[in-house]
Amino acid sequence: MPHDAARLHVTGQARYVDDIPLPQGALHLAFGLSDIAAGRLTSIDLTAVRTAPGVVGAWGAADLGINPDCSPSNHDEPLLSDGTIHYLGQPLFLVAADSHLAARQAVRCAAITTKADTPILTIDDAIAADTRFEDGPRMYGRGDPDAAIDAAAHQVSGRLEMGGQEHFYLEGQAAAAIPQEGGDMLVHSSTQHPTEIQHKVAHALGVPMHAVRVETRRMGGGFGGKESQGNALAIACALVAAQTGRPVKMRYDRDDDMMITGKRHDFRIDYRAGIDDAGRITGIDFTQYARCGWAMDLSLPVADRAMLHADNAYWLPAVRITSHRLRTNTQSATAYRGFGGPQGMLGIERVMDHIAHQLGRDPLEIRRANYYPEAGERNVPASPAAGTTTPYGQEVSDFVLHDLTTQLEQSADYESRRANIANWNAKNTVLKRGLSLTPVKFGISFTLTHLNQAGALVHVYQDGSIAMNHGGTEMGQGLFQKVAQVAASRFGVDVTAVKITATDTAKVPNTSATAASSGSDLNGMAVAAACDTIRSRMAAHLARVRQADPADVCFAGGAVHVGQDVLSFEDAAAECYMARISLSATGFYSTPEITWDRIKGHGRPFYYFAYGAACTEVILDTLTGENRILRTDILHDAGASLNPALDIGQIEGGYVQGAGWLTMEELVWDDKGRLRTHAPSTYKIPAMGDRPRIFNVSLYDAENREDTIYRSKAVGEPPFMLGISALMALSDAVAACGDGSIYPALDAPATPERLLAAIARMQDAAT
């Protein structure tokens, strides 16, 4: 089934926040931004701003009365600078005008003086200054990795640098606030977390949460960038609306959006590993450094998840994972698809590649040798030393990658293609090809345990039509369609009978963010619970009237079967309505069996794991660094897929976005802390021409072992990490430029410049 709003998207009829008609007299907001990365705001004169054409008001922090907090975690993000400047692009003041353009033009009229300090911009700067968000590094692990590494037959060590990533949602950050009677406030926000917007706006206005209603119909993309970054816009709109009594809207220009908002965390990973003659890791030590930016935001759980995915698909008998969460004078890094998992996973995949190079073995052989045992084969482990628990103590009881990898290896013709590529590279000095097959094991659940809950509200009307509301948000991923399918299946009707309504905090309270790949898992189960309550009421009444057993009442094919009677669902609903049977219900779901102590680094943070593997072939021009993805084959585990068309679309998009992060998307700050890649002209995401020329995507045929909605599996984030295979394939192509004496040690993103530098290192070593 297609996306429920696909036709609206392509015809331009889909309504986003900036499309919502506002009442007459609406105001538009813009922030005035800092042009230094660290220092003090010594004076601010907004006189010229207030007299600029179209301006209704301007506010610095002192003018607000209170300076509301925008942070999702640490109460360290004032709406406007409190005098200290933390990054270049930080909001210093706020302007309201009668048009978006007038507000943007007016901010340039401010008279601002600042005193600049030396900014802390890089990981090295932060290490030297010891600026961090926790007293010291966090550490997870088991065994004695140092002893295991020292005693091993072989050792590898190295450093991997990986850049951040701009979310580049097509719809930028946007919010609107409309004052209501009695001091209430209606907020429209392009957000993945309506309840957080509600909470932060209520706090800023000094009112209870019930006085603030937040509605989100859809976003034009989110990818984690709208989990917390929309707080500032919604708060600003609500404050000005409350002060002026007028509707207020704010949207960031693309340049402002990129200058103000957080991105994916940059990481550095140092590693040291011991390996036996079979290529199995006997001990490993990771040190992860995360550049978190100026405020805490979601950096602690992001860095935690990077630690939790440092094993990926591999049994690590003796392991230490040390994580440093570093404070810098850059945008506050935030949630991004995978939420730290990709960074942690890339570290172990680099290690596997390095081991294979050092031992002169096929990288896939090394990966297989280190896999966890296959599920159901506890007495036949993957290797004599293989165990079944992660470094944080969770049992891996659903591992399917042995079979999945074998299937992909065969369908992708991996073995013969490796031989063909070796022959090609031996004959061609300019164009080199590379091939890599990498796996994914990604944990599904929020690591902050209380977020693993969802609510829903379902109405059946007397004509048999159904209205459904839940706490999940739609950002293009197809969540609404999947959950509508769940509702339709519970009542045995066509999905066209189900109306999907906008996410609304007045209908479903206390919602979690649509994040952690949990949207369908949580909201699907909550909607199912609500539908089952209504269905049970209907069945009990219909059976009682016909002297039948309620257990024998069947809802299927748009009809209700009660003994010998068959009613249309519409007639059944009407009959229940006339009999005063309640046809409305709430539903609730909380994920079972998860326990997690983040301080000890032990427990079961994930309900289950999603798996997948990708085989990528690339070609590299050694004279220019230009490269192309020639072919990608993916086999991904979505359990019993709720909607294969939507899931395959998510897999395709996730892979391309992951490959973009690792090959071409580069964030560059200068030595003053100014983001130089702040627009589409300087920051490049993958376009149609960057997709694999041959792109084969299939779903692995196996239902979820855990009791999820119809035994499906989450598919939002796991496919992103399939893009790691593109970087490893480029590394394979670079290795073909040398004589095998040194490892390519390719950092990310593997831009043409980095590729040329790596090729030069290989060629220098060979001569």
Steps between C-alpha positions, in 0.01 A plus 500: 500500500631849419566771754169645616600853391704409192258667259486810721879515509553486126214738416603759759178467699663360815481769766804585711533757779592781261191421288250544784292816445532728802248761617542859393777690674740209533858584592820341376815447704873487440801462728803727501806275513843519654795547264756369750532147636601576858501807719269758655219717374614836637222721363189472287303794356179405316376855436560483125344157489180618666465788251572288194216463244232253606645431844255463789744410776850385588622325811836422654531263794446787746177599327335162538452513876605138510740337255337164435699179483487306172705197606352148485728384779733724697327842526805655336351652183353847561278623218724807461858547614514593868820695435727206436546402135555130443507460120495695176133506405358512852179711522565833676168677446157453348310714248129498413383661177205493263682275252771236497721716278457811715603309811810360330601840369446670836738276693785653299434841652603407854799667665684214670837503671671188623825395661637187335680219679699219341242237401534128565405354163655158449528173685868574560412845639248347741739228616770760566259725693323203666157641417240228525141427607578244767765499771699240313468242226233230518616139468322172414657160451598160636808287550861616479544636147856620562620153597308339213646744246856460628473119491342486153679357197433822305415860585350790310463860610395823341288813504181575311369853450142548384320825433156618599201534269240765425142373514401694187130433541314648201269696731702719735423566866163674536239580765189711546314606814139620512371651826175351628250622758587480867873518437516167318737454207472291182838413350566350159852359490710303257619269775562134571411562865173694549490428874843656550387809310191510723711467815756764401239752382293452817810557711592813305149644537468398863183300439405134552546263209123474450502866392723420201384288208756389240398363161727343239345375179823416324863599456693526178771279641647479846779240537538595869554867424148581616513309827625795707606774256146633454471607864646848448262593217187382681600675823578825317169493313302429817670777698437764234145376444430524872645852521333641188181296484573437131573180306873449451702285262869427470696303245871489447655595170716207384825682585373594846374146551843354432680765706273468807403135526697197614632223277620141536784466751854493360690204644856383539558135588835359609520122500736221596415134450654157545421224249566128482624318188142437386431874497284496813523793739622392842513845656415852388524852642299791355529863598223715356512880492176681415496868410177611664494874442413772749200348682420150621181451292478122443874435498509264797253245359653541153845420636354214705348343190832530319647290781211252482564442129876470522460121466261510202464136393806363678578310818769689691625280786713764671406859427526852633305791350592844634294804400593869530217754452679822408369856520593735212400844370303360207132433439361261761511159333169319523303192401556365151373179340672217687561721806868415551461141385660568159808654661551208736431244229742661256777454756472121516453472124827691452666251737367202299629653180839573658531143630424356157762724339765411754436126475455505123152349525161574347327757726173302483681192632627702798156641570341156492766359731403759762120484469280419797351147481189458287172510689384151592849358469635552848667159494665570166670836549647701215847430634638304796542823694171670406265617770147638491505811718584856406765700687213655697351166602204454265442153360504493119224245453373594154819510291429421133804638321664167415207400280428854381864554401512170312186591306637843409842361409333266253249747353770767463745250345759622748774243448524520122475878505793525740705291260391715204587819688845366589561428130372845403723677751805306384447622143390862563725763649258795505155361579486272805201307621410390852245267658380459857225312683421632847234398755272694735368401842304793645323511835137612502363699795564832669793464737317741732260230614198712591472623139398152385128571524225620268134593507224507241141618456260325261142593413252291300218715366146377450552480123791259545775750429797501735714787631840413641745711697825404668811663639729426207589766245514470122819627336469318169587154629148358465422450870142620462427256220646207692300576812184557293554153356511365855169668584339375179615143565361497855154592370525296179438801277679661210762756598303768315249484785762634741562874533849588618489819706781739591708429808345710776599529866134569585404154375792284615704632794855436618630367170859401430696635207461318171855375512712194582327319209214430740211682332322198357588270789358728768212674325393192306453309823320791668257534209445124497412512871246780444343323203478171691314672784237636261481173308442307823214733597343462158541122502347468846192701402447337161540152649268575793222616270538186282563263790844412363842462657700827480812294434345381174432851365730561202596835346626441145454618142307810600239291679422366846406131527280420802378142497292465184467876455730711286490876543697763319740677733298817444178330613676347799629840607157657460336222702753544782449875497122460527557264794717764673821299474813713534684513170797698621804375689852585598784254468833481674817297454827479687789293371552195723814331631739793477722603789803724473747654743696753295738576786607138538468438127308179553157359424261449210456841339353356179186293449652337192755555225441580133746351252615560148795485264611694195744415223634807320726530196669830416737635237764761580691733268847513656590822314208709627350316797166491321305183578170331429292229662454247223281246673344439840324187616312511830320233700332653802304354789170683553336205672151434364484832318191712558544663160778366274478793257554757775769288667698457179476876446638558849784256433592667171489847653685396815781340302548804277495738798754281682724483196468879467620549857808287439596604148395855410320697774766720661453761770782756510558763770772763467735597783253766618225241547296604197330214319614544140273227360174672593297477179426262211771674301771378738349196673419213266262216573460202264290574192342260252829470314671375816272201553634155412471430128364157590299496823357168618306506828322201652337425834624206707220248542465454877257637754610666822556256786366759744132586528498825303210625290433213257860382566644787296831674564602863505647628174564873550860509619663157440534540120702819546796290614491289185676801345816398688558251219559792260788636710651154540474443124685826436765388749530177301549700180765719665681189627529384139722804435776364725705187551321389817769627735278757672131524581310786325359637831236696311320762708145621442362667308712349223496810283712513185764692697522232769501225240785663310699537823440134586601393148820704531584326828450162337711586199778651712516187713515282188800694364 
